[in-house]
Amino acid sequence: MPETLPPQPPKKRPIRKPSPEELARDAIAHEKIVVGGKVRMTFTVILTRKEAEALAARSIREEKNIAAVVTEILEAAVKKA
């Protein structure tokens, strides 16, 4: 009786880890699109009272709402990166 070899396990494909940019693109794809192709992101920011007051004072000096000031700060930070 001929001896049979056990079946070979299927070759495993190496798992490719997605890049941070790919993960970010997927995460942001679910955000609501607003004017100008921008997306609306909603999150909570936790600051010290001193930091919050400084941010509020800046928005008052610049005569902008606090969300606009925070958006400008975040956009500038991304451009630096």
Phi and psi in radians as a Rosetta constraint file:
Dihedral C 1 N 2 CA 2 C 2 CIRCULARHARMONIC -1.237 0.35
Dihedral N 2 CA 2 C 2 N 3 CIRCULARHARMONIC 2.490 0.35
Dihedral C 2 N 3 CA 3 C 3 CIRCULARHARMONIC -1.428 0.35
Dihedral N 3 CA 3 C 3 N 4 CIRCULARHARMONIC 2.283 0.35
Dihedral C 3 N 4 CA 4 C 4 CIRCULARHARMONIC -1.817 0.35
Dihedral N 4 CA 4 C 4 N 5 CIRCULARHARMONIC 2.485 0.35
Dihedral C 4 N 5 CA 5 C 5 CIRCULARHARMONIC -1.466 0.35
Dihedral N 5 CA 5 C 5 N 6 CIRCULARHARMONIC 2.585 0.35
Dihedral C 5 N 6 CA 6 C 6 CIRCULARHARMONIC -1.166 0.35
Dihedral N 6 CA 6 C 6 N 7 CIRCULARHARMONIC 2.636 0.35
Dihedral C 6 N 7 CA 7 C 7 CIRCULARHARMONIC -1.113 0.35
Dihedral N 7 CA 7 C 7 N 8 CIRCULARHARMONIC 2.498 0.35
Dihedral C 7 N 8 CA 8 C 8 CIRCULARHARMONIC -1.360 0.35
Dihedral N 8 CA 8 C 8 N 9 CIRCULARHARMONIC 2.399 0.35
Dihedral C 8 N 9 CA 9 C 9 CIRCULARHARMONIC -1.163 0.35
Dihedral N 9 CA 9 C 9 N 10 CIRCULARHARMONIC 2.596 0.35
Dihedral C 9 N 10 CA 10 C 10 CIRCULARHARMONIC -1.094 0.35
Dihedral N 10 CA 10 C 10 N 11 CIRCULARHARMONIC 2.555 0.35
Dihedral C 10 N 11 CA 11 C 11 CIRCULARHARMONIC -1.203 0.35
Dihedral N 11 CA 11 C 11 N 12 CIRCULARHARMONIC 2.331 0.35
Dihedral C 11 N 12 CA 12 C 12 CIRCULARHARMONIC -1.533 0.35
Dihedral N 12 CA 12 C 12 N 13 CIRCULARHARMONIC 2.328 0.35
Dihedral C 12 N 13 CA 13 C 13 CIRCULARHARMONIC -1.361 0.35
Dihedral N 13 CA 13 C 13 N 14 CIRCULARHARMONIC 2.462 0.35
Dihedral C 13 N 14 CA 14 C 14 CIRCULARHARMONIC -1.137 0.35
Dihedral N 14 CA 14 C 14 N 15 CIRCULARHARMONIC 2.394 0.35
Dihedral C 14 N 15 CA 15 C 15 CIRCULARHARMONIC -1.432 0.35
Dihedral N 15 CA 15 C 15 N 16 CIRCULARHARMONIC 2.133 0.35
Dihedral C 15 N 16 CA 16 C 16 CIRCULARHARMONIC -1.555 0.35
Dihedral N 16 CA 16 C 16 N 17 CIRCULARHARMONIC 2.144 0.35
Dihedral C 16 N 17 CA 17 C 17 CIRCULARHARMONIC -1.403 0.35
Dihedral N 17 CA 17 C 17 N 18 CIRCULARHARMONIC 2.200 0.35
Dihedral C 17 N 18 CA 18 C 18 CIRCULARHARMONIC -1.150 0.35
Dihedral N 18 CA 18 C 18 N 19 CIRCULARHARMONIC 2.597 0.35
Dihedral C 18 N 19 CA 19 C 19 CIRCULARHARMONIC -1.289 0.35
Dihedral N 19 CA 19 C 19 N 20 CIRCULARHARMONIC 2.796 0.35
Dihedral C 19 N 20 CA 20 C 20 CIRCULARHARMONIC -0.992 0.35
Dihedral N 20 CA 20 C 20 N 21 CIRCULARHARMONIC -0.621 0.35
Dihedral C 20 N 21 CA 21 C 21 CIRCULARHARMONIC -1.148 0.35
Dihedral N 21 CA 21 C 21 N 22 CIRCULARHARMONIC -0.711 0.35
Dihedral C 21 N 22 CA 22 C 22 CIRCULARHARMONIC -1.152 0.35
Dihedral N 22 CA 22 C 22 N 23 CIRCULARHARMONIC -0.740 0.35
Dihedral C 22 N 23 CA 23 C 23 CIRCULARHARMONIC -1.107 0.35
Dihedral N 23 CA 23 C 23 N 24 CIRCULARHARMONIC -0.726 0.35
Dihedral C 23 N 24 CA 24 C 24 CIRCULARHARMONIC -1.121 0.35
Dihedral N 24 CA 24 C 24 N 25 CIRCULARHARMONIC -0.752 0.35
Dihedral C 24 N 25 CA 25 C 25 CIRCULARHARMONIC -1.051 0.35
Dihedral N 25 CA 25 C 25 N 26 CIRCULARHARMONIC -0.746 0.35
Dihedral C 25 N 26 CA 26 C 26 CIRCULARHARMONIC -1.143 0.35
Dihedral N 26 CA 26 C 26 N 27 CIRCULARHARMONIC -0.718 0.35
Dihedral C 26 N 27 CA 27 C 27 CIRCULARHARMONIC -1.152 0.35
Dihedral N 27 CA 27 C 27 N 28 CIRCULARHARMONIC -0.738 0.35
Dihedral C 27 N 28 CA 28 C 28 CIRCULARHARMONIC -1.337 0.35
Dihedral N 28 CA 28 C 28 N 29 CIRCULARHARMONIC -0.358 0.35
Dihedral C 28 N 29 CA 29 C 29 CIRCULARHARMONIC -1.033 0.35
Dihedral N 29 CA 29 C 29 N 30 CIRCULARHARMONIC -0.395 0.35
Dihedral C 29 N 30 CA 30 C 30 CIRCULARHARMONIC -1.591 0.35
Dihedral N 30 CA 30 C 30 N 31 CIRCULARHARMONIC -0.086 0.35
Dihedral C 30 N 31 CA 31 C 31 CIRCULARHARMONIC -1.391 0.35
Dihedral N 31 CA 31 C 31 N 32 CIRCULARHARMONIC 2.704 0.35
Dihedral C 31 N 32 CA 32 C 32 CIRCULARHARMONIC -1.291 0.35
Dihedral N 32 CA 32 C 32 N 33 CIRCULARHARMONIC 2.297 0.35
Dihedral C 32 N 33 CA 33 C 33 CIRCULARHARMONIC -1.493 0.35
Dihedral N 33 CA 33 C 33 N 34 CIRCULARHARMONIC 2.359 0.35
Dihedral C 33 N 34 CA 34 C 34 CIRCULARHARMONIC -2.129 0.35
Dihedral N 34 CA 34 C 34 N 35 CIRCULARHARMONIC -2.939 0.35
Dihedral C 34 N 35 CA 35 C 35 CIRCULARHARMONIC -0.904 0.35
Dihedral N 35 CA 35 C 35 N 36 CIRCULARHARMONIC 2.437 0.35
Dihedral C 35 N 36 CA 36 C 36 CIRCULARHARMONIC 1.311 0.35
Dihedral N 36 CA 36 C 36 N 37 CIRCULARHARMONIC 0.317 0.35
Dihedral C 36 N 37 CA 37 C 37 CIRCULARHARMONIC 1.309 0.35
Dihedral N 37 CA 37 C 37 N 38 CIRCULARHARMONIC 0.185 0.35
Dihedral C 37 N 38 CA 38 C 38 CIRCULARHARMONIC -1.452 0.35
Dihedral N 38 CA 38 C 38 N 39 CIRCULARHARMONIC 2.864 0.35
Dihedral C 38 N 39 CA 39 C 39 CIRCULARHARMONIC -2.039 0.35
Dihedral N 39 CA 39 C 39 N 40 CIRCULARHARMONIC 2.610 0.35
Dihedral C 39 N 40 CA 40 C 40 CIRCULARHARMONIC -1.624 0.35
Dihedral N 40 CA 40 C 40 N 41 CIRCULARHARMONIC 2.107 0.35
Dihedral C 40 N 41 CA 41 C 41 CIRCULARHARMONIC -1.983 0.35
Dihedral N 41 CA 41 C 41 N 42 CIRCULARHARMONIC 2.301 0.35
Dihedral C 41 N 42 CA 42 C 42 CIRCULARHARMONIC -2.064 0.35
Dihedral N 42 CA 42 C 42 N 43 CIRCULARHARMONIC 2.186 0.35
Dihedral C 42 N 43 CA 43 C 43 CIRCULARHARMONIC -2.739 0.35
Dihedral N 43 CA 43 C 43 N 44 CIRCULARHARMONIC 2.914 0.35
Dihedral C 43 N 44 CA 44 C 44 CIRCULARHARMONIC -1.815 0.35
Dihedral N 44 CA 44 C 44 N 45 CIRCULARHARMONIC 2.361 0.35
Dihedral C 44 N 45 CA 45 C 45 CIRCULARHARMONIC -1.915 0.35
Dihedral N 45 CA 45 C 45 N 46 CIRCULARHARMONIC 2.269 0.35
Dihedral C 45 N 46 CA 46 C 46 CIRCULARHARMONIC -1.886 0.35
Dihedral N 46 CA 46 C 46 N 47 CIRCULARHARMONIC 2.061 0.35
Dihedral C 46 N 47 CA 47 C 47 CIRCULARHARMONIC -2.197 0.35
Dihedral N 47 CA 47 C 47 N 48 CIRCULARHARMONIC 2.805 0.35
Dihedral C 47 N 48 CA 48 C 48 CIRCULARHARMONIC -1.237 0.35
Dihedral N 48 CA 48 C 48 N 49 CIRCULARHARMONIC 2.817 0.35
Dihedral C 48 N 49 CA 49 C 49 CIRCULARHARMONIC -1.027 0.35
Dihedral N 49 CA 49 C 49 N 50 CIRCULARHARMONIC -0.710 0.35
Dihedral C 49 N 50 CA 50 C 50 CIRCULARHARMONIC -1.075 0.35
Dihedral N 50 CA 50 C 50 N 51 CIRCULARHARMONIC -0.770 0.35
Dihedral C 50 N 51 CA 51 C 51 CIRCULARHARMONIC -1.147 0.35
Dihedral N 51 CA 51 C 51 N 52 CIRCULARHARMONIC -0.736 0.35
Dihedral C 51 N 52 CA 52 C 52 CIRCULARHARMONIC -1.106 0.35
Dihedral N 52 CA 52 C 52 N 53 CIRCULARHARMONIC -0.719 0.35
Dihedral C 52 N 53 CA 53 C 53 CIRCULARHARMONIC -1.151 0.35
Dihedral N 53 CA 53 C 53 N 54 CIRCULARHARMONIC -0.695 0.35
Dihedral C 53 N 54 CA 54 C 54 CIRCULARHARMONIC -1.112 0.35
Dihedral N 54 CA 54 C 54 N 55 CIRCULARHARMONIC -0.716 0.35
Dihedral C 54 N 55 CA 55 C 55 CIRCULARHARMONIC -1.146 0.35
Dihedral N 55 CA 55 C 55 N 56 CIRCULARHARMONIC -0.741 0.35
Dihedral C 55 N 56 CA 56 C 56 CIRCULARHARMONIC -1.128 0.35
Dihedral N 56 CA 56 C 56 N 57 CIRCULARHARMONIC -0.723 0.35
Dihedral C 56 N 57 CA 57 C 57 CIRCULARHARMONIC -1.093 0.35
Dihedral N 57 CA 57 C 57 N 58 CIRCULARHARMONIC -0.722 0.35
Dihedral C 57 N 58 CA 58 C 58 CIRCULARHARMONIC -1.088 0.35
Dihedral N 58 CA 58 C 58 N 59 CIRCULARHARMONIC -0.764 0.35
Dihedral C 58 N 59 CA 59 C 59 CIRCULARHARMONIC -1.136 0.35
Dihedral N 59 CA 59 C 59 N 60 CIRCULARHARMONIC -0.613 0.35
Dihedral C 59 N 60 CA 60 C 60 CIRCULARHARMONIC -1.190 0.35
Dihedral N 60 CA 60 C 60 N 61 CIRCULARHARMONIC -0.794 0.35
Dihedral C 60 N 61 CA 61 C 61 CIRCULARHARMONIC -1.032 0.35
Dihedral N 61 CA 61 C 61 N 62 CIRCULARHARMONIC -0.741 0.35
Dihedral C 61 N 62 CA 62 C 62 CIRCULARHARMONIC -1.467 0.35
Dihedral N 62 CA 62 C 62 N 63 CIRCULARHARMONIC -0.037 0.35
Dihedral C 62 N 63 CA 63 C 63 CIRCULARHARMONIC 0.934 0.35
Dihedral N 63 CA 63 C 63 N 64 CIRCULARHARMONIC 0.821 0.35
Dihedral C 63 N 64 CA 64 C 64 CIRCULARHARMONIC -2.262 0.35
Dihedral N 64 CA 64 C 64 N 65 CIRCULARHARMONIC 2.734 0.35
Dihedral C 64 N 65 CA 65 C 65 CIRCULARHARMONIC -1.326 0.35
Dihedral N 65 CA 65 C 65 N 66 CIRCULARHARMONIC 2.786 0.35
Dihedral C 65 N 66 CA 66 C 66 CIRCULARHARMONIC -1.101 0.35
Dihedral N 66 CA 66 C 66 N 67 CIRCULARHARMONIC -0.573 0.35
Dihedral C 66 N 67 CA 67 C 67 CIRCULARHARMONIC -1.119 0.35
Dihedral N 67 CA 67 C 67 N 68 CIRCULARHARMONIC -0.675 0.35
Dihedral C 67 N 68 CA 68 C 68 CIRCULARHARMONIC -1.150 0.35
Dihedral N 68 CA 68 C 68 N 69 CIRCULARHARMONIC -0.703 0.35
Dihedral C 68 N 69 CA 69 C 69 CIRCULARHARMONIC -1.138 0.35
Dihedral N 69 CA 69 C 69 N 70 CIRCULARHARMONIC -0.784 0.35
Dihedral C 69 N 70 CA 70 C 70 CIRCULARHARMONIC -1.093 0.35
Dihedral N 70 CA 70 C 70 N 71 CIRCULARHARMONIC -0.714 0.35
Dihedral C 70 N 71 CA 71 C 71 CIRCULARHARMONIC -1.044 0.35
Dihedral N 71 CA 71 C 71 N 72 CIRCULARHARMONIC -0.782 0.35
Dihedral C 71 N 72 CA 72 C 72 CIRCULARHARMONIC -1.069 0.35
Dihedral N 72 CA 72 C 72 N 73 CIRCULARHARMONIC -0.735 0.35
Dihedral C 72 N 73 CA 73 C 73 CIRCULARHARMONIC -1.101 0.35
Dihedral N 73 CA 73 C 73 N 74 CIRCULARHARMONIC -0.788 0.35
Dihedral C 73 N 74 CA 74 C 74 CIRCULARHARMONIC -1.159 0.35
Dihedral N 74 CA 74 C 74 N 75 CIRCULARHARMONIC -0.719 0.35
Dihedral C 74 N 75 CA 75 C 75 CIRCULARHARMONIC -1.092 0.35
Dihedral N 75 CA 75 C 75 N 76 CIRCULARHARMONIC -0.715 0.35
Dihedral C 75 N 76 CA 76 C 76 CIRCULARHARMONIC -1.144 0.35
Dihedral N 76 CA 76 C 76 N 77 CIRCULARHARMONIC -0.666 0.35
Dihedral C 76 N 77 CA 77 C 77 CIRCULARHARMONIC -1.148 0.35
Dihedral N 77 CA 77 C 77 N 78 CIRCULARHARMONIC -0.670 0.35
Dihedral C 77 N 78 CA 78 C 78 CIRCULARHARMONIC -1.169 0.35
Dihedral N 78 CA 78 C 78 N 79 CIRCULARHARMONIC -0.679 0.35
Dihedral C 78 N 79 CA 79 C 79 CIRCULARHARMONIC -1.140 0.35
Dihedral N 79 CA 79 C 79 N 80 CIRCULARHARMONIC -0.555 0.35
Dihedral C 79 N 80 CA 80 C 80 CIRCULARHARMONIC -1.254 0.35
Dihedral N 80 CA 80 C 80 N 81 CIRCULARHARMONIC -0.525 0.35
